[in-house]
Amino acid sequence: MSRHSTSSKTSGGAQEPHTPWWRVGMVWLVVGGPLVVVVASVVTAVVAYRGADEVLVQTQSARDVPVRPNAQTPAMAARNHAATPAAD
């Protein structure tokens, strides 16, 4: 009863040469996945920094103008006016 050995020796008795690490597919899967994520995040950060919108200077809008409530004033404007101090 003879069993075959699963060693790295060939039938001639010489060992097979080892494969370099860069030719092993699993290495590229393990290293390449996170590397792609890092490169994509750097590209996203550069695009976000270069394409950032300018900061707007706040100007007075129609909402900031004091409202004198009357019968035709919308409820929200009248309510907000009631909470602000008088500007006399």
Stockholm file with secondary structure:
# STOCKHOLM 1.0

chainA/1-88         MSRHSTSSKTSGGAQEPHTPWWRVGMVWLVVGGPLVVVVASVVTAVVAYRGADEVLVQTQSARDVPVRPNAQTPAMAARNHAATPAAD
#=GR chainA/1-88 SS CCCCCCSSBCTTSCBCCCCCGGGCHHHHHHHHHHHHHHHHHHHHHHHHHHTCCCCCCCCCCGGGSCCCCCTTSCHHHHHHHHHSCCCC
#=GC SS_cons        CCCCCCSSBCTTSCBCCCCCGGGCHHHHHHHHHHHHHHHHHHHHHHHHHHTCCCCCCCCCCGGGSCCCCCTTSCHHHHHHHHHSCCCC
//
